[in-house]
Amino acid sequence: MVNLVILRHGESEANRDNIFTGWSDVPLTDRGVYQAHQAGKKIAQTNLQFTHVHTSMLQRAIKTADIVLGECHQDWLPQTKSWRLNERHYGALRGQNKAAVKQQVGEAQVQEWRRSFKTVPPLLTCLRQDRRYDSFGPHIEPRGESLEMAYDRLMPYWTDCVAPRLLDGHNQLIVAHGSTLRALIKFLDGVSDANISQVEVANGVPICYTFDEHLTVVKKTKIQ
Ligand SMILES: O=C(O)[C@H](O)COP(=O)(O)O
């Protein structure tokens, strides 16, 4: 048996302020830092030993991972930061208050943008890519993504970087975001396109998947 722990970052300033975030690089709040410590303490109690930690390239996930590893006394672990684990890009919604957008376009439209699998949010008309992505290519940062588009760019990371390590019997830790973890849960749990709208991932609550040697999920538990 081998284990994968997935964890959404602690509360960010944008979460606190109810702002569409996506690829914006916002810091954790004090509450988010606390949530990360609590998550780390809970993971430590399981005595799980990881060989690798995977995060997005956004500070809310990276800082959460660092805090968790400190609590687990596994700060030395090799870490990969990948844009493929970044939050789904919210396009032109980025930076807007979710309640204010609801007032403008109605609750049903906002829910569709936030929770449907295929609906693409309003796209940014132009984009200046942040330099952190330049070494991966000129057009890495999208102008907006549906959950499906985020799923499609996440899966190569699973196939190339996570699944092989699990198949070799090494426990892995992924610290990422609400939407990219919903995409991973969709794959691991076999959730339909329609039903993924019902799946929510809370800040700072670790979820442990246990797999057999064929990478079939045999158990899924919240670590609490
Ligand atoms: O990017 C964001 O705004 C949040 O991380 C998640 O947004 P959601 O709650 O709409 O999925």
Ligand as a Chemical Component Dictionary entry (heavy atoms), coordinates in Angstrom:
data_LIG
# 
_chem_comp.id                   LIG 
_chem_comp.type                 NON-POLYMER 
_chem_comp.pdbx_formal_charge   0 
_chem_comp.three_letter_code    LIG 
# 
loop_
_chem_comp_atom.comp_id 
_chem_comp_atom.atom_id 
_chem_comp_atom.alt_atom_id 
_chem_comp_atom.type_symbol 
_chem_comp_atom.charge 
_chem_comp_atom.model_Cartn_x 
_chem_comp_atom.model_Cartn_y 
_chem_comp_atom.model_Cartn_z 
_chem_comp_atom.pdbx_ordinal 
LIG O1 O1 O 0 -9.198  31.071 -7.389 1  
LIG C1 C1 C 0 -10.057 31.276 -6.524 2  
LIG O2 O2 O 0 -10.808 32.266 -6.526 3  
LIG C2 C2 C 0 -10.200 30.287 -5.388 4  
LIG O3 O3 O 0 -8.992  29.674 -5.193 5  
LIG C3 C3 C 0 -11.190 29.216 -5.643 6  
LIG O4 O4 O 0 -12.283 29.718 -6.241 7  
LIG P1 P1 P 0 -13.689 28.933 -6.187 8  
LIG O5 O5 O 0 -14.119 28.889 -4.760 9  
LIG O6 O6 O 0 -14.581 29.718 -7.064 10 
LIG O7 O7 O 0 -13.437 27.545 -6.711 11 
# 
loop_
_chem_comp_bond.comp_id 
_chem_comp_bond.atom_id_1 
_chem_comp_bond.atom_id_2 
_chem_comp_bond.value_order 
_chem_comp_bond.pdbx_ordinal 
LIG O1 C1 DOUB 1  
LIG C1 O2 SING 2  
LIG C1 C2 SING 3  
LIG C2 O3 SING 4  
LIG C2 C3 SING 5  
LIG C3 O4 SING 6  
LIG O4 P1 SING 7  
LIG P1 O5 DOUB 8  
LIG P1 O6 SING 9  
LIG P1 O7 SING 10 
# 
